[in-house]
């Protein structure tokens, strides 16, 4: 069975997301373990108020991603590949048994806290649909300054690209993108920017913290955010978890790599659907599905029968 597990990043959150997880021992175990290591009830993080904080968002996504994947594992679905967008990489690493859930929770909390402290206001992220990486890079070269920087942060699809940086600089980029023929631009639901050189200090801190944690070779293929390449070693996972915050996420290339490895079915963990939408829109000959309580039984049966449809 060639199945890839996808773990969504910031922007996929929704109020009540942790209360809509599968009501089983996997969910209870994840919530209990994370609550113990963090010193508070993780279920308190999915309120509308709590999700205004980067800390609440990123920890909720970690809990939801790991809990959903463990439920699928216990139902017999085994991924040959895992990939997580941005903070989703930490859940992917846990499911690949490269790092413990407890250590991942500590790292994600630290990551989110540092992101909020570094630039609490005046920065953001926006998506541009309909232009190429070359076109957007050219716009950014004209617009960005040391005082008001902007960068390409996510290559979600060949013509769906996210920029991050100073809000006024992003506004200028979006205006030029529309003038150049962009189909759509959209501000993302994040209060901080990420995946650009302005986050180097956060990357350095995460790297130092990882030095004191056990990181193991992943038990299945882990595809990195930074390089969109197969990672099979502990060192490779550690590099990606520490440094992806300061580098462009090459997401489309990562999903192409998964397809080249034989992945026929992409399953996106709760609460996301954006990653599965991207797969359906940009890859040929594969299928992609988000997980929900309403489609779980069908998804398990269908995934277990994938090999018969080759």
ZISUL-V614264 format. One record per helix or strand. SS is the DSSP state (H for helix, E for strand). FROM is the first residue (numbers start at 0). TO is the last residue. If there is no record, write none. Layout:
ss->[SS	SS]
from->[FROM	FROM]
to->[TO	TO]
This chain:
ss->[E	H	H	H	H	E	H	H	E	H	E	E	H	E	H	E	E	H	E	H	E	H	E	H	H]
from->[2	24	41	49	53	80	87	100	122	132	149	159	166	183	196	220	229	233	248	250	264	273	286	295	305]
to->[6	37	45	51	73	83	94	117	128	142	156	165	179	186	210	222	230	245	248	259	267	281	289	303	308]
